[in-house]
Amino acid sequence: MLLVAAAVGFVAGQFDMSGHIRTVEEARHISLIEGTLRSNEMFDRTKQLQALGYVDGTIDPEGELRGVVLHDRDRAFDGVNLYNSRIRPEARIIDNFGVELHRWHYPTQEGWEHTELLPGGELLVVVNQRELLKLDRDSQLLWRIEMPTHHDLAVDSAGDIYMLTNEKWIRPEIHPEVPIIEDHIDVLDRDGNPIRRFSIFEAIRESDYGFLLSSPGQLPEQEAAEPRPHLDMLHTNHVQVFDGSLAHRSPLFRAGNLLISMRTISTIAILDPTGAEVLWAWGPTNLYRQHHPTLLDSGTILIFDNGWRRSQIVELDPLTSEVVWRYAPPTGFRSRTRGSAQRLPNGNTLITESDRGYVFEVTPEGETVWRFANPDIQENNLRIAIWRMTRLSRDQLVFLN
């Protein structure tokens, strides 16, 4: 991945280390200082970052743990859980005791990246960089589209699908020889027909936050046999569509606006897709390679901050830039390349420690009241990763009744 000149996570650390939340102006200043890095330093780190791939799982010294290993019935939110293992072409719904209630399975070339459950029991399936599937409740294929999908997707109230896609190509104004990975959002209707597309990269570049995309310039000479890395300018890893229920609080929350997460530049942003305009952004020097920001009913944004040495959950008021809640236990937890956090109706938070294959629920005070260990264990106690677990209330699953 590209070490942009604003890769401030390497330089300044996170706000929980210093207690100071940096402003956009401070991030810009740090970005300009870092822009003096020599080309060979940028190239070396670019190759290092490109080699930082997503892993299938983590060796677990507690490999004997399987399924639900902690359940405080009085304090855990009573619901059911949707999840899928990284390497499997299937998804499951289990209850809080770990009992399987439903399963979807459909053969694909590799495991499923993300699954999105629809009200009637249909399932949208992202097969990374390959295709998007729609299955019915009985795992019958409704349609398939070959496209460079990745990470996750969002569905609006009309049933339109907002897909993260990307394209590798040469942009001479970025670099004359090395291709960039340019992220897009493709909007499809419920039947998979294309509606529109826009470039997230262009939206950032044309915004006040374009300084985060400082050009790598001329990379050093290298041996002809050595492949040039792709420059992953943004690495967008999440999209959420606003329903407009909070629009009375701020125009930021208008129906149809999008909340996205960009891992390379450690930034979350709100976009107006009608004009591909960046309305708000936050994160550089305060987050590090974050995942899964979600707008809550309270008007705050819940974020899984992957962190440099340990992860944390941050709840931010985007109108004041105040962190109103944070889960960062002294014992620590960590997911290097994935992660998610879901605020539950009872105020608890469900956290997917993705790379390690664990999920746990904590109270507002930080007490763990439910814990799940992915029972998908390979040789040498390799516990398979879980991209995201989603807790659903039982009234959301009428199809199971």
C-alpha positions in Angstrom: 0.0 0.0 0.0 1.0 3.6 -0.5 2.7 5.3 2.3 1.1 8.7 1.6 2.9 11.7 2.9 0.1 11.9 5.4 0.8 8.5 7.0 0.7 10.3 10.3 0.0 7.2 12.3 3.7 6.3 11.9 4.7 9.8 13.1 2.4 11.0 15.8 0.7 8.0 17.2 -2.9 7.9 18.4 -4.8 10.3 20.6 -5.1 7.8 23.4 -1.3 7.9 23.8 -1.1 11.7 24.2 -4.6 12.6 25.3 -4.8 15.2 22.6 -7.2 15.0 19.6 -5.5 16.6 16.6 -7.3 19.0 14.3 -7.2 18.9 10.5 -4.8 21.9 10.5 -2.4 19.9 12.7 -2.7 16.9 10.5 -2.0 19.0 7.5 1.1 20.4 9.1 2.4 17.0 10.0 1.6 15.8 6.5 3.7 18.5 5.0 6.6 17.7 7.2 6.4 14.0 6.3 6.3 15.0 2.6 10.0 15.6 2.8 10.7 11.8 3.1 13.1 10.7 0.5 11.7 8.8 -2.5 13.6 5.6 -1.6 12.2 5.6 1.9 8.7 6.0 0.5 9.3 3.2 -1.9 10.7 0.8 0.7 7.7 1.5 3.0 5.3 1.2 0.1 6.6 -2.4 -0.5 6.4 -3.2 3.2 2.8 -2.0 3.3 1.8 -3.8 0.2 3.1 -7.0 1.7 0.8 -6.4 4.8 -2.0 -8.7 3.6 -5.2 -9.9 5.2 -4.6 -13.1 7.1 -6.9 -16.2 7.3 -6.5 -16.5 11.0 -4.2 -16.5 14.1 -2.4 -19.2 16.0 -4.3 -19.4 19.3 -2.6 -20.9 22.5 -6.2 -21.4 23.7 -7.2 -23.5 20.7 -9.4 -25.7 22.9 -11.9 -22.9 23.2 -14.9 -23.4 20.9 -18.1 -21.5 20.4 -19.8 -19.5 23.2 -17.4 -19.5 26.2 -19.1 -16.8 28.3 -22.8 -15.8 28.5 -24.2 -13.6 31.2 -27.9 -14.1 30.4 -29.0 -11.2 32.5 -26.8 -8.5 30.9 -26.1 -9.7 27.4 -28.5 -8.5 24.7 -30.8 -11.3 23.8 -30.6 -11.9 20.1 -29.1 -14.0 17.3 -25.8 -13.7 15.5 -24.8 -13.7 11.8 -21.2 -14.5 10.9 -19.0 -16.3 8.5 -15.5 -17.8 8.7 -12.9 -16.2 6.4 -12.1 -19.3 4.3 -15.6 -20.8 4.0 -18.3 -20.3 1.3 -21.1 -20.2 3.9 -22.7 -18.1 6.7 -24.4 -19.0 9.9 -27.0 -17.7 12.3 -26.5 -18.9 15.9 -28.3 -17.9 19.1 -26.5 -16.6 22.2 -25.9 -20.2 23.4 -24.1 -21.0 20.1 -26.9 -23.2 18.7 -27.1 -23.0 14.9 -30.5 -21.7 13.7 -29.8 -21.3 10.0 -27.0 -21.7 7.4 -26.4 -20.5 3.8 -24.0 -22.3 1.6 -23.1 -21.8 -2.0 -19.8 -23.0 -3.7 -17.5 -20.2 -4.7 -13.8 -20.0 -5.7 -12.8 -18.8 -2.2 -14.4 -18.0 1.1 -16.9 -15.2 1.6 -15.6 -11.8 2.6 -18.9 -10.2 3.8 -22.5 -11.2 4.0 -25.5 -8.8 4.3 -28.8 -10.2 5.5 -32.0 -8.8 3.8 -35.4 -8.9 5.5 -36.8 -11.8 3.6 -33.9 -14.1 4.4 -32.0 -13.3 1.2 -28.3 -12.9 1.6 -25.9 -10.7 -0.4 -22.4 -12.2 -0.5 -19.1 -10.4 -1.3 -16.5 -12.7 -2.8 -13.4 -10.6 -2.6 -12.3 -9.1 -5.9 -14.4 -11.6 -7.8 -18.2 -11.4 -7.6 -21.4 -10.3 -5.7 -24.0 -13.0 -5.2 -27.6 -12.8 -4.0 -29.0 -16.0 -2.5 -32.5 -16.8 -1.2 -33.1 -18.1 2.2 -32.6 -21.7 1.0 -29.2 -20.8 -0.5 -30.5 -20.9 -4.1 -28.7 -18.4 -6.4 -30.9 -15.5 -7.4 -28.2 -13.6 -9.4 -24.5 -13.3 -9.7 -22.4 -10.3 -10.9 -18.7 -10.6 -11.7 -17.0 -7.4 -10.4 -14.0 -6.4 -8.3 -16.0 -6.2 -5.1 -14.2 -5.9 -1.8 -14.8 -5.5 2.0 -18.5 -4.7 2.5 -21.6 -3.1 1.1 -24.7 -1.1 2.3 -28.4 -1.3 1.3 -30.6 1.7 1.4 -34.4 1.8 2.2 -35.3 1.4 -1.5 -33.2 -1.8 -1.7 -30.4 -0.2 -3.8 -27.0 -1.7 -3.1 -23.9 0.5 -2.5 -20.9 -1.7 -3.4 -17.2 -1.0 -2.8 -15.2 -1.7 -5.9 -11.8 -0.8 -7.2 -9.7 -0.6 -10.4 -6.0 -0.9 -11.0 -4.6 1.5 -13.7 -2.0 4.0 -14.5 -2.7 7.6 -13.5 0.3 9.6 -14.9 -0.3 12.6 -12.6 0.2 10.2 -9.7 3.0 8.1 -11.1 4.0 7.5 -14.8 4.7 3.7 -14.4 3.2 2.4 -11.2 -0.5 1.7 -11.3 -2.8 2.9 -8.5 -5.7 1.1 -6.9 -8.6 3.6 -7.3 -11.7 2.9 -5.1 -15.2 3.5 -6.4 -18.7 3.0 -5.1 -21.0 1.3 -7.6 -24.7 1.6 -6.9 -26.9 -1.3 -8.1 -30.7 -1.9 -7.8 -32.1 -4.8 -5.9 -31.8 -7.0 -9.0 -28.1 -6.2 -9.5 -28.6 -3.7 -12.4 -26.1 -0.8 -12.4 -27.5 2.7 -11.5 -24.4 4.9 -11.2 -20.7 4.9 -10.1 -18.4 7.5 -8.6 -14.7 7.6 -7.7 -13.9 7.9 -4.0 -10.4 8.8 -4.9 -11.5 11.8 -7.0 -13.8 13.0 -4.3 -11.0 13.0 -1.8 -8.5 14.6 -4.2 -10.9 17.4 -5.1 -11.8 18.1 -1.5 -10.1 20.1 1.3 -8.6 16.8 2.4 -6.7 16.3 -0.9 -3.4 16.9 1.0 -3.7 13.4 2.4 -3.1 12.1 -1.1 0.4 13.6 -1.6 2.0 12.1 -4.7 4.8 9.5 -4.3 6.6 11.3 -7.1 9.4 9.4 -8.9 10.1 6.1 -7.2 13.7 4.8 -7.3 15.0 2.6 -10.1 14.7 -1.1 -9.5 15.6 -4.4 -11.2 13.4 -5.0 -14.3 12.4 -8.4 -12.9 11.1 -6.9 -9.7 7.3 -6.1 -10.0 6.3 -2.6 -9.2 3.8 -2.4 -6.3 0.3 -1.1 -6.8 -0.2 2.1 -4.9 -3.3 1.6 -2.7 -4.3 5.2 -2.4 -7.2 4.8 0.0 -8.1 1.1 0.8 -11.7 1.9 1.5 -13.1 -0.8 3.8 -16.6 0.3 4.8 -19.6 2.2 3.5 -22.9 3.1 5.3 -25.9 4.9 3.8 -27.7 7.4 6.0 -31.5 7.0 6.2 -32.1 10.7 7.0 -33.6 10.1 10.5 -31.0 12.4 12.0 -31.1 15.1 9.3 -32.8 17.5 11.7 -29.6 17.6 13.7 -27.2 18.4 10.8 -27.2 18.4 7.0 -24.3 16.0 7.3 -26.9 13.3 8.2 -29.2 13.8 5.1 -30.7 10.8 3.6 -28.4 9.3 1.0 -25.2 10.6 2.4 -22.4 8.0 2.9 -20.1 7.3 5.7 -16.9 5.6 4.5 -13.6 4.4 6.1 -10.2 4.7 4.3 -7.6 2.5 5.9 -4.5 3.8 4.1 -5.0 7.4 5.2 -6.5 6.5 8.6 -9.6 8.6 7.8 -13.3 8.4 8.0 -15.5 10.7 5.9 -19.0 11.7 5.1 -19.8 12.1 1.4 -22.6 13.5 -0.6 -22.8 11.0 -3.5 -24.9 13.2 -5.8 -21.9 15.5 -6.3 -19.2 13.1 -5.0 -18.4 15.8 -2.4 -16.6 15.3 0.9 -18.7 17.0 3.6 -16.7 16.0 6.7 -13.6 14.0 7.5 -11.7 13.0 10.7 -9.0 10.6 11.8 -5.4 11.4 10.7 -3.2 11.2 13.8 -6.2 10.2 15.9 -7.0 6.8 14.3 -4.7 4.1 12.8 -6.0 1.9 10.0 -9.6 1.8 11.4 -12.6 -0.2 10.3 -16.4 -0.2 10.4 -17.4 3.3 11.4 -21.2 3.4 12.0 -23.6 6.3 12.6 -25.6 5.6 15.7 -29.1 6.7 16.6 -27.6 9.2 19.0 -25.8 11.0 16.2 -22.4 9.7 17.3 -20.0 7.5 15.2 -18.7 4.2 16.6 -15.3 3.1 15.2 -13.1 0.1 15.4 -9.6 1.7 15.7 -7.1 -1.1 14.8 -4.2 0.8 16.4 -0.5 0.5 16.1 0.1 -1.9 19.1 -3.4 -2.5 20.4 -6.9 -1.8 19.2 -9.7 0.2 20.8 -13.3 1.2 20.2 -14.0 4.9 19.9 -17.3 6.7 19.9 -17.1 10.2 18.4 -19.5 13.1 18.2 -18.8 14.3 14.6 -20.3 17.7 15.3 -17.9 18.6 18.1 -15.0 16.1 17.4 -15.4 15.0 21.1 -14.7 11.4 22.0 -17.7 10.5 24.2 -16.9 6.9 24.9 -13.9 4.6 24.5 -13.2 0.9 25.2 -9.4 0.4 25.6 -8.9 -2.2 28.4 -5.5 -2.4 30.0 -5.3 -6.1 29.1 -5.6 -5.0 25.5 -7.1 -6.7 22.4 -6.0 -6.4 18.8 -7.1 -7.1 15.2 -4.4 -5.9 12.8 -6.3 -5.9 9.5 -10.0 -6.2 10.2 -12.5 -5.5 13.0 -16.0 -4.3 13.8 -18.1 -2.8 16.6 -21.9 -2.8 16.9 -23.9 -0.8 19.4 -26.7 -3.0 20.7 -30.2 -1.8 21.8 -29.4 -2.3 25.5 -26.4 0.0 25.3 -23.8 -2.8 25.2 -21.2 -3.0 22.3 -20.5 -6.2 20.3 -16.8 -6.2 19.2 -15.4 -8.5 16.6 -11.7 -9.1 17.1 -11.6 -10.3 13.6 -8.1 -11.6 12.9 -8.1 -13.7 16.1 -11.6 -15.1 15.5 -13.1 -13.9 18.7 -16.2 -11.8 19.4 -17.2 -10.3 22.7 -19.9 -8.1 24.1 -19.1 -5.4 26.7 -21.2 -3.1 28.8 -20.8 0.7 28.8 -18.6 0.2 31.8 -16.4 -2.2 29.9 -17.4 -5.5 31.5 -17.5 -8.5 29.2 -20.9 -10.3 29.3 -20.6 -12.6 26.3 -17.7 -14.1 24.4 -17.5 -16.3 21.3 -14.5 -18.2 19.9 -14.8 -19.2 16.3 -15.0 -23.1 16.4 -13.4 -23.2 13.0 -9.9 -24.4 14.1 -7.2 -25.7 11.7 -3.9 -27.5 12.3 -1.5 -25.9 14.8 -4.5 -24.2 16.6 -5.0 -21.7 13.7 -8.3 -20.1 14.6 -9.9 -18.8 11.4 -10.7 -15.1 11.2 -14.3 -13.7 11.3 -14.8 -10.6 9.2 -17.8 -9.4 11.2 -20.4 -10.7 13.5 -23.8 -8.9 13.6 -26.2 -9.3 16.5 -29.9 -9.2 15.3 -33.0 -9.1 17.4 -35.4 -12.0 16.9 -38.1 -9.8 15.3 -35.7 -9.0 12.5 -35.7 -12.7 11.5 -39.3 -13.4 10.6 -38.2 -15.8 7.8 -36.9 -18.2 10.6 -40.4 -18.4 12.1 
